[in-house]
């Protein structure tokens, strides 16, 4: 072949070579997915938190937007379990991370197993997105303000027919040879090199019953099997670190595997965090660290839960629920700032809702935590002439209390409830989902909860 013909042949190949190079480059791109779960963060919670956040900034409040409300894609998500019209966190989180609806109260096992059925559950374990990410060599993380063994974070790495099997003593004695407790499943996680970043509460679940808590020597661990799982986890591989307070967190290097357990049980509510004896990082700080640690690899999958929104609602305490929802929004803002919108999908949703209501007819800018008041500033009243607050609950511990117990803006005020209960319940309406980044256009319309799994998995692996 002459030199001219060779040049012509090469020139004809250039488009194909460029296409191949582009395809190879796309295959090597670092793809990441961050799933934010505001536990119990239904539409009324988002609306009330938006207003409170705006009022804290000196605005009327209603015109404000939380960080995730700027995302371009939005859906309404059905939250029912296969056996429950009003769901729990275990079954709903299982749908989000496995793509399968299941029963209430079970973690990443199929609906074939009844709650508490150890034997059947072992036959119907569902592979989670986190497990698959680890199997493919991705880096993974789980961050929560709740116990890391609690239902929502636990569904990412554990398989259990009962969400309450956090400790060996919680598992029925007859089942202990087959079904292991949730804390142990985290430490013995056998996929890839294990979860890379774990930050949250629940330290007592990992320490022996005779082990003093490192933050409070008057407290002890809760394990009766003689094992210190935190020590075992650190010893299992190099470059692993265990931290339990703000000082230890602040000294963490940006690489390596980390287990941070900042409270014996759940972490503090955001409103109370500054009073913690050993200090606790905020949800935004934990999110920032996790992203910094995880994004240096081929790809990553990170789950971040604002777990205590739910707990404050159960207590009938809107103040702490909304403050935690605002802290959750701040964590989302950090994630959006730290990640490339062309490479990282961020999905923000809730596992279920709560019975929080926003009642009328308050004037624009009326304090969202206060008594409902009209344009003249005079409190609105019911048929008995009793002033009512804008926020209330359909049920919960706030029913039947003395009227003047606390000011409604007090952090400890429990909003009035219609039906008295020891704890307020979940609610069954659809929850919102917000998304930005690659694949986010798959989030829209009215979706089944397990369909969000497919959106995330496609971005990570397809």
C-alpha positions in Angstrom: 0.0 0.0 0.0 1.3 3.4 -1.0 1.9 6.1 1.7 -1.0 8.1 0.3 -3.3 5.1 0.5 -2.2 4.4 4.0 -3.0 8.0 5.1 -6.4 7.7 3.4 -7.1 4.5 5.3 -6.0 6.0 8.6 -8.2 9.0 8.0 -11.2 6.8 7.4 -10.5 5.0 10.7 -10.3 8.2 12.7 -14.1 8.5 13.4 -14.2 4.9 14.5 -11.1 5.4 16.7 -12.6 8.5 18.3 -15.9 6.7 18.9 -14.1 3.8 20.5 -12.0 6.2 22.7 -15.1 8.0 23.8 -16.9 4.8 24.7 -13.9 3.6 26.6 -13.7 6.9 28.4 -17.4 6.7 29.3 -16.9 3.2 30.7 -14.2 4.5 33.0 -16.0 7.5 34.3 -16.5 7.7 38.1 -20.2 7.3 38.7 -21.7 7.8 42.1 -25.2 7.7 43.6 -26.2 9.3 46.9 -29.5 8.3 48.4 -30.8 10.7 51.1 -33.6 9.4 53.2 -35.4 11.8 55.5 -37.0 9.3 57.8 -40.7 10.2 58.2 -40.2 13.4 56.0 -43.6 13.6 54.4 -44.9 16.6 52.4 -46.3 18.4 55.5 -42.9 18.0 57.1 -41.1 19.5 54.1 -43.5 22.4 53.9 -43.3 23.2 57.6 -39.5 22.9 57.6 -39.2 25.1 54.5 -41.2 27.8 56.3 -39.3 27.5 59.6 -36.0 27.6 57.7 -37.1 30.8 55.9 -38.4 32.4 59.1 -35.0 31.6 60.8 -33.4 33.6 58.0 -35.7 36.6 58.6 -38.1 35.9 55.8 -41.8 35.4 55.9 -41.0 31.8 55.3 -43.4 30.5 52.6 -41.2 31.7 49.7 -38.2 29.8 51.0 -36.9 26.6 49.4 -34.9 23.8 51.1 -31.8 22.6 49.3 -33.4 19.6 47.6 -36.4 21.7 46.4 -34.1 23.2 43.8 -33.6 19.8 42.1 -35.1 19.7 38.7 -37.0 16.3 39.0 -39.8 15.5 41.4 -42.1 12.5 41.9 -44.7 11.3 44.4 -43.8 7.9 45.8 -46.2 5.2 47.1 -45.0 3.8 50.4 -47.2 0.8 51.2 -45.7 -2.6 52.2 -47.1 -5.9 50.8 -49.0 -6.4 54.1 -49.5 -2.9 55.3 -51.4 0.2 54.0 -49.3 2.4 56.4 -45.7 1.3 56.2 -42.7 1.0 58.5 -39.1 1.9 57.8 -37.8 -1.6 57.4 -40.1 -2.7 54.6 -39.9 0.7 52.8 -36.1 0.9 52.9 -35.9 -2.6 51.7 -37.9 -1.5 48.6 -35.5 1.4 48.0 -32.3 -0.6 48.2 -33.4 -4.0 46.7 -36.1 -3.1 44.2 -38.6 -5.4 45.9 -41.6 -4.6 48.1 -41.8 -6.7 51.2 -43.5 -7.0 54.6 -43.4 -4.5 57.3 -40.7 -5.1 59.9 -38.3 -7.2 57.8 -34.9 -6.2 56.5 -33.9 -7.0 52.9 -35.7 -10.4 52.8 -38.6 -11.2 50.5 -42.3 -11.2 51.3 -42.3 -15.0 51.4 -40.9 -14.9 54.9 -43.2 -13.8 57.7 -41.8 -11.5 60.3 -39.7 -13.4 62.7 -39.4 -16.5 60.5 -35.7 -17.1 60.5 -35.6 -20.2 58.4 -37.7 -18.9 55.5 -35.9 -15.6 55.6 -32.5 -17.3 54.9 -34.0 -18.7 51.7 -35.3 -15.4 50.4 -32.6 -12.8 51.1 -32.6 -9.9 48.7 -29.3 -8.5 47.3 -29.0 -4.8 48.2 -27.6 -2.0 46.1 -24.9 -1.6 48.6 -23.9 -5.2 48.5 -23.8 -5.2 44.7 -21.7 -2.0 44.7 -19.2 -3.7 47.0 -19.1 -6.8 44.8 -18.2 -4.7 41.8 -15.4 -2.9 43.6 -17.2 0.4 44.3 -16.7 2.2 47.6 -19.7 2.4 49.9 -21.0 4.3 52.9 -23.8 4.5 55.3 -24.5 7.6 57.4 -27.3 8.1 59.9 -28.3 10.1 62.9 -30.0 7.0 64.2 -28.4 3.8 65.5 -26.6 2.4 62.5 -28.4 -0.9 63.4 -31.8 0.8 63.2 -34.2 -0.2 60.4 -33.3 2.3 57.7 -29.5 2.0 57.7 -29.6 -1.7 58.5 -31.6 -2.6 55.4 -28.6 -1.6 53.3 -26.3 -4.3 54.7 -28.3 -6.7 56.8 -30.8 -9.5 56.2 -33.2 -10.1 59.1 -36.8 -11.3 59.4 -37.2 -8.8 62.3 -35.9 -5.3 62.4 -35.5 -5.5 66.2 -32.8 -8.2 66.1 -30.1 -5.6 66.6 -28.4 -7.7 69.4 -27.8 -11.4 69.9 -30.2 -11.5 72.8 -33.0 -10.1 70.6 -32.8 -13.2 68.3 -34.8 -16.1 69.6 -32.5 -18.7 71.1 -33.6 -21.4 68.8 -32.7 -19.3 65.7 -29.2 -18.0 66.8 -27.3 -20.7 65.0 -28.9 -19.6 61.7 -29.8 -15.9 62.0 -27.2 -13.5 63.4 -27.9 -10.1 64.9 -27.8 -6.9 62.8 -24.7 -5.4 64.5 -22.7 -8.6 63.8 -23.9 -8.6 60.2 -22.3 -5.2 59.7 -18.9 -6.3 61.2 -19.0 -9.6 59.3 -20.2 -8.1 56.0 -18.6 -10.3 53.4 -19.1 -8.4 50.2 -16.0 -6.7 48.7 -13.8 -5.3 51.4 -16.8 -4.3 53.6 -18.6 -1.1 53.9 -16.0 1.7 53.8 -17.6 4.5 55.8 -20.1 3.9 58.6 -21.1 7.0 60.6 -24.0 7.2 63.1 -25.2 6.1 66.5 -25.6 2.8 68.2 -22.3 2.2 69.9 -23.7 0.0 72.7 -24.8 -2.6 70.1 -21.1 -3.3 69.3 -19.7 -3.3 72.9 -19.7 -6.1 75.5 -22.0 -5.8 78.5 -18.9 -5.3 80.7 -17.3 -2.7 78.5 -17.5 0.9 79.8 -18.7 3.3 77.1 -15.7 5.4 75.9 -17.7 8.6 76.2 -19.5 7.9 79.5 -17.9 5.4 81.9 -21.2 5.0 83.8 -22.7 3.3 80.8 -21.9 -0.1 79.4 -22.2 -2.0 76.1 -25.3 -4.2 75.5 -23.7 -7.3 74.0 -23.9 -10.5 76.1 -22.0 -12.7 73.7 -18.6 -11.6 75.0 -17.7 -9.8 71.8 -16.4 -6.3 71.2 -17.4 -5.8 67.5 -15.7 -2.4 67.2 -12.4 -4.0 68.1 -13.0 -6.9 65.8 -13.9 -4.7 62.9 -10.7 -2.6 63.3 -8.5 -5.7 63.6 -9.9 -7.3 60.4 -8.1 -5.1 57.9 -5.4 -2.4 57.7 -6.3 1.3 57.5 -9.4 0.8 59.6 -10.3 3.4 62.3 -12.9 3.5 65.0 -14.0 6.9 66.4 -16.6 7.8 68.9 -16.5 11.6 69.4 -16.0 14.9 67.6 -12.3 15.0 68.4 -11.8 11.6 66.8 -13.9 12.5 63.8 -12.0 15.8 63.3 -8.7 13.8 63.1 -9.8 11.3 60.5 -7.7 11.1 57.4 -9.5 11.3 54.1 -8.8 7.7 53.1 -9.2 4.3 54.7 -12.2 2.6 56.2 -14.0 4.3 59.1 -16.5 3.2 61.8 -17.8 6.2 63.7 -20.3 5.5 66.4 -21.0 8.7 68.3 -23.6 7.7 70.8 -24.6 4.6 72.7 -28.0 4.7 71.0 -29.3 7.3 68.6 -27.3 10.5 68.0 -28.6 13.7 69.5 -31.4 15.7 67.9 -29.8 18.5 66.0 -31.4 21.0 68.5 -29.6 19.2 71.3 -26.3 18.3 69.6 -24.2 21.1 71.1 -24.9 19.7 74.6 -23.5 16.2 73.8 -20.6 15.5 76.3 -18.2 14.1 73.7 -19.4 16.2 70.8 -21.0 14.9 67.7 -20.5 15.8 64.1 -23.5 17.2 62.3 -25.2 15.3 59.5 -23.7 17.7 57.0 -20.2 17.2 58.4 -20.6 13.4 58.3 -21.9 13.7 54.7 -19.0 15.8 53.6 -16.5 13.4 55.1 -18.1 10.4 53.5 -18.1 12.1 50.1 -14.5 13.1 50.4 -13.5 9.6 51.4 -15.6 7.7 48.8 -15.3 9.7 45.6 -11.6 8.8 44.9 -12.5 5.4 43.5 -14.1 4.0 40.3 -17.6 4.7 41.7 -19.5 4.9 45.0 -22.8 4.4 46.6 -23.7 6.4 49.7 -26.8 6.3 51.9 -27.5 9.2 54.2 -30.4 9.1 56.6 -31.9 11.9 58.7 -33.2 9.4 61.2 -34.3 11.6 64.0 -36.9 13.5 62.0 -39.0 10.4 62.6 -38.3 10.1 66.3 -39.3 13.7 67.0 -42.6 13.1 65.2 -43.3 10.0 67.2 -42.8 12.1 70.3 -45.3 14.7 69.0 -42.5 17.3 69.0 -42.6 19.3 65.7 -39.8 21.6 66.8 -37.1 18.9 66.8 -38.5 17.2 63.8 -38.3 20.4 61.7 -34.9 21.4 63.0 -33.6 17.9 62.0 -35.3 18.3 58.6 -33.4 21.6 58.1 -30.2 19.9 59.1 -31.0 17.2 56.6 -31.4 19.8 53.9 -28.0 21.3 54.8 -26.5 17.9 54.3 -28.1 17.7 50.9 -26.7 21.1 50.0 -23.2 19.9 51.0 -23.5 16.9 48.7 -24.7 18.9 45.8 -21.8 21.3 46.2 -19.1 18.6 46.6 -20.2 16.4 43.6 -20.1 16.7 39.9 -23.7 16.9 38.6 -22.6 15.1 35.4 -21.3 12.2 37.4 -23.3 11.8 40.6 -27.0 11.1 40.9 -28.5 12.5 44.1 -32.0 11.2 45.1 -33.8 12.7 48.1 -36.9 11.0 49.5 -38.6 9.6 52.6 -39.4 6.1 53.6 -42.9 7.1 54.9 -44.8 10.1 56.2 -46.2 11.1 59.6 -49.6 12.5 60.7 -48.3 16.1 61.0 -50.9 18.6 59.8 -50.8 22.3 58.9 -54.1 23.9 59.8 -55.7 27.2 58.8 -56.1 30.1 58.4 -52.9 31.8 59.5 -51.7 35.0 57.9 -48.7 35.0 55.7 -45.5 34.8 57.8 -47.2 33.7 61.0 -44.7 31.7 63.0 -45.1 28.2 61.8 -44.5 26.8 65.3 -46.9 29.3 67.0 -50.6 29.6 67.4 -52.6 30.1 64.2 -53.4 33.8 63.8 -55.2 35.9 61.2 -54.2 39.1 59.5 -54.9 41.1 62.6 -52.5 39.0 64.7 -55.4 37.7 66.9 -55.1 34.0 67.6 -57.7 31.8 65.8 -59.9 29.6 68.0 -62.0 26.5 67.8 -65.7 26.2 68.6 -64.9 26.1 72.3 -62.9 29.4 72.0 -59.6 27.7 72.5 -56.6 28.9 70.4 -55.0 26.2 68.2 -51.5 25.9 66.8 -50.8 25.8 63.1 -49.1 22.4 63.4 -50.8 19.4 65.0 -50.9 15.6 64.8 -53.8 13.2 64.1 -52.6 11.1 67.0 -49.9 11.0 69.6 -48.8 12.0 73.1 -50.0 15.6 72.8 -53.7 14.8 73.2 -55.5 15.8 76.4 -52.7 17.9 77.9 -53.3 21.1 79.9 -53.6 24.1 77.6 -50.9 26.3 79.1 -48.2 23.7 79.7 -45.6 25.4 77.5 -45.5 28.0 74.8 -45.9 26.3 71.4 -42.6 27.7 70.2 -40.8 26.0 73.1 -38.4 23.3 71.9 -40.1 20.8 74.3 -43.7 21.6 73.3 -45.7 18.7 72.1 -48.3 19.7 69.5 -51.8 18.8 70.3 -53.1 15.5 68.9 -56.6 14.4 68.1 -56.3 10.8 69.5 -54.1 10.1 72.6 -51.4 7.6 72.0 -48.0 6.9 73.7 -46.3 7.5 70.4 -47.6 9.2 67.2 -47.9 6.9 64.2 -46.7 6.9 60.6 -49.0 8.1 57.9 -49.8 6.5 54.6 -49.9 9.2 52.0 -47.3 9.4 49.2 -44.0 11.0 49.9 -41.9 13.2 47.6 -38.7 12.3 45.8 -36.3 14.9 44.4 -33.5 14.1 42.0 -30.6 15.7 40.2 -27.7 14.4 38.2 -27.4 11.6 35.6 -30.5 9.5 35.3 -32.5 11.9 37.4 -35.1 12.3 34.7 -36.2 8.8 35.7 -37.7 10.3 38.8 -41.1 11.7 37.9 -44.9 11.3 38.1 -46.3 8.9 40.6 -43.9 6.0 41.3 -43.8 2.8 43.3 -41.1 3.0 45.9 -39.1 0.1 44.5 -38.9 1.9 41.1 -36.4 4.4 42.6 -34.0 1.4 43.1 -34.0 0.8 39.3 -33.2 4.5 38.6 -30.2 4.3 41.0 -29.0 0.9 39.8 -29.0 2.0 36.2 -26.8 5.0 36.9 -24.3 2.9 38.9 -23.9 -0.2 36.7 -25.5 0.2 33.2 
